[in-house]
Amino acid sequence: MRAHLTLLAAGLILEAVFGYPAWLYRRIGHPVTWLGALIAALERRCNRATLGPARRRALGALTLALVLLAATLPAIGVEALCHRLLPGVMGDLVLGVIASSLLASRSLHDHVRAVAEALARGGLAGGRAAVGAIVGRDPAALDEAGVIRAAIESLAENFSDAVIAPSFWCALFGLPGLALYKAANTADSMIGHRTARFADFGFAAARFDDLINLPAARLAALLLALAAPRRLPAALRAALRDARHHRSPNAGWPEAAMAGALGLRLAGPRVYEGITVFDAWMGDGRAAANARDLAGALALYRRAVALTLALVLLFAVIARG
């Protein structure tokens, strides 16, 4: 685990400082886009409307298994090769560079900050356009408070999905654990939907993603609460009281903690493709979120990421000792 923690610390620091270079994306894409292309190709071939529900579920499970293998086996090989050719800390640091491409603390922060900047520069129309890039709900149905709540909810949920969950599995299983998580999470984001097209084919992807996010979602809620010491009781109370009422078994935990930490109400009814989804409210504060709340959410997120890194470094030092 010492090596896993060292490469994770390196990956978190490198991604927070540099992100994923735009020039590299233009040249070779990104590991998530590679996985996405594979998932899309398998879905086109296997998810045929003429097949019955049981057959589509089976093919969806097979698709998930193939994607997980396609991500994990190369990661196992790369990790073994690095440790063989570069034993010790140097190998861990090289693996950390690779791991940084599968973490997204900076990317998430930049996408949510872009919503705040768009609102300030372009008003409601600008905010709707910016938030539409990071959430699945209908931006046209959102007023300014709705745009801000959507951005904060995305920040909270993806703190778990893009930072804590990949870090958790990397700490346990190294680069292969990180790669497996990203593959599963990408599959869920693409095919794990409750629609006529994906309800059966994406069933395995959705359930597996729920399973592997269970520990990270609760840990993310705790870290968000700890990052808001003045609102710590309110954040913990909201998470323990409200998270179980969320339609997702995991998303409610960081969303409720964020709501309690900011004194807001998050989640609640939302519109997707013209259909209103009635979800429970997280937190018992104001629903009328404003620009100051979004700035506060970003500051809270930065503190939570810093706390995460500090804990990883602490455990790495303890493991080395």
N, C-alpha and C positions, 0 to 999 in steps of 0.2 A: 504493500500500500504506500510505502514511502515514495517509490518511484512514481506511482500514480498521482500522488499529491503534488510532487515537484512539477510534473508535466502540466497538471491542471493549473497550478499557480502561474506558471509561465504562459500558458494559453490565455488565462484571464487577463493578465497584465498586458500581453501583446495585443489582444483584441480590444481592450479598453483604450489603449493608447493609439493604435493604428487602424483598427477595424479591418475590413477585408479590402485590399487595394483595388481601386476602380480599374486601373490598368490591367490587373490580373484577371478581373472579371471579364473585361472586354476580350482578353486573349483566350481564356480557357473556361469561362463560366465559373460556377461555384459548385461545391459538392452537393448542395441541396438541389441545384438545377439538374445535375446529372441524375440524381435519384428521381427527381420529378419526371425527367424524360423517360426513364425506365418504367416508372409506375404508369405513366400515360400510355406507353406502348402496350404494356400488359393489359391495361384496362380496356383499350380498344379491341384487343384480340379476344379477351376472355369474357368480358361483361356484355353478353349479347342478350337482347330483349326477348329472344325466342326461347331462352333457357328458363327452367323453373326456378323457384326461390332456393330450393336445397342445392341445386347444381351451382347457382351463382354464389351462394355462401361458400361452398367448397372451393370454387375457383378463386374467390376473393381471399380465402385463407392461404391457398397455394401462392397467390400473387404476393401476399404479405411475407410468406416464408422466403420466397425467392429474393425479394427486395432486402430483407434482413441479412440473408447470406451474402448478397452482392455488396453490402456495405461492410459487414463484419469480417469476412474472410480476408479482404485486402488489408484491413486495419490490423488484423492479427499478424499478417506477414510483414507489414511495415514496422510494427512495434518490435517484432523479433529481430528483424534486420538491423534496426537502429541500436538495439541493445547488444547485438553481436559485433557490429562495426564500431560503435561509439559507447563503450561501457561507462557506467557511472552517470554523473550529472549531465555531461555533454549530450548523451543520448536522450535524457529526459527533456533537455532544453530543445533539441531538434524536434522531438515529438510534440513539445509544447507549441512550436510554430505551426505544426500541422493541426493540432487541437484548436488553435485560435480560429481556424476557418469554420469550426463547427459550434462556436460560441457566438453570442450576438448581443452582448450588453451595450456596446456602443451603437450598433445598428438600431436596436430598439429605441434607445434614447433619442437618436437623431430623427427617426421617423415620427415619434411623438412630439418632439420639439418642433418639427416642421408644421404640425397642426397649429401649435401656438403661434408660430410666425405667420402662417397663412391667415389666421384669424385677425392678427394685428394689421397685416398688410392688405388683405383682400376682403375682410369682413366675413359675413356668414357664407357667402358663395365660395370664398377661398378656403374657409375651414371645412366646408362640406367636401370639396374636392380633395383636400389633403387627408381627411379622416377616411374617405372612401378607399384610400390605398392600403389601409391597415385593418379595416373591419369589414364584416360581411353584410351588415345591415344596410338598409336603404338610406344613403346620406340625405336625399331630398326630403325625407320625413323628419329630419332633425332640426330643431331650433338651435340657437347658439349654446344653450346649456346642454342640450342633447349631444352636440358635437363634442363638447368638452368632456362630458361623462363617458362617451364612447372612447375617446382617446385615453382617459384615465383607466377605464376598464381594460383596454388592450394592454396598457402599460403594466397593470397589476397581473393579469393572466399570463402575459408573456414573460414577466419576471420569473415566473415558475417554469414556463415551457422553454424559454430561450437561454436562461441563465442557471437556475437552480437544478432543474432536472438533468440537463446534460452534465453539470458539475457533479451531481450526486452519483450518476452512473460511471462517470470517468474516475471519480475517487475510488469506487469499488473495483472496477474492472479495466481501468486504463483506456487507451485509445479505442479498443474494440467495444467497450461499454458505451463510450461516447458516440461512436459510429452507429451502433445498433439503436440507441435512443433516437438519434436524428433521423434515421431511416423510418422508424416506427412513427415518429411525430409527423414526418413529411407525408407518409402514407395516410395517416388520419386526416391531415389537412386537405388532402386531395380527394379521397374517396370515402372518408368516414362520416358521411352526411346522411341525415334522415330524410332522404328524398326518394322518389320512385326509382330513380336510376341507381342509387348507391345504397339503399337501405339494406339489401341483402349482400351485394358484392362487397361493400365496405364494412360489413358487420364485424369481421375479425379485426380489421385495422382499428376500428373505433374502440372495441372492447380491450384490445391489447394496449392501446394508448392510455385508456382510463387506468388500467392496472399499473403500468410503469410510472404513471404520474402521481399515484396515490401518496407516496412518501414525500415527494418534492413539493407538492401543493401545500401540504401542512407545514413543511419547513419554510417555504416561502412566506406563508402567513406570519410565522413566528419572527422571521427576519425583518419583515416590514414593520411589525409591531415594535421590535427592539430598536429599529431605526427611528422610531418616533417616541422617545422616552417620556415626553410630557403627555402623550396620548396613549401610552402603553396599555392601561386598563381598558380604555374604550376600544382600542383596536383588537385586543384579545377577546373582549366580550362580544364584539360584533362577529368575529370569526367563529367563536364557539356557538353562538346563538343562531346565526343566519346561514352559514355556509351549507349546512345540510339541506336547506330549502331550495338551493340553486338547482336548476335543471341539469347542470353538470356535476358529477361527483367530485370534481377537483377545482374547477374555475372559481367556485364560490369562496374558497378559502383565502386566496390572495386578494380577491375583489372585496370581500367583507373586511379583511384587515386594513386594506387601503382606505375603504370608506370610513371605518372607525378612526383611523389615524388622521384623516382630513376633516372629520365632522360632516361627511356627506352621506347621501343615499346613492347607491350605484345599482346597476342591473335594472330590474323592473321590466315592464312591457317594452318590447322592441319590435321593429318591423323588418322582416326579411322577405325580399321579392314580393312585396305587397301584402304579405301575411303577418298579422300581429302575433307575436309569441309572448304569452303572459308568463313572465318569470317573477320570482319573489324579489323584493328589494333587499339589498345588502346594506346594512347600516341604518341608522335612524336619524341622520342629520338632514341637511338641505339637499333637495333635488336640483335647485337652481344653482348649478356650478358656474363659476366664472373664471376669467383668465388667471386670477391670482391662485385659484385652486389648482389649475393645471401646472402653474409654475411650482406650487408646493408639492404636487405629486412627483414632478421631475426631480426636485431636490430630495424628496424622501427616497425615491428610487436610487439616486446616486449614493445616498448614505447606506442603503441596503446592499448595494453592489460592493461598496467599500467594506462593509461588515463581512460580507461573504468572503471576499479576498483575504481579509485579516484572519478569519477563522481557518481558511485553507492553509495560509502560511503558518499559523500557530500549530495546526495538526501536523504539517510537514516537518516543522522543527522538532516537535515531540516525537514523531516517528523516527527521525534521524538520530535522536538522542537515545 
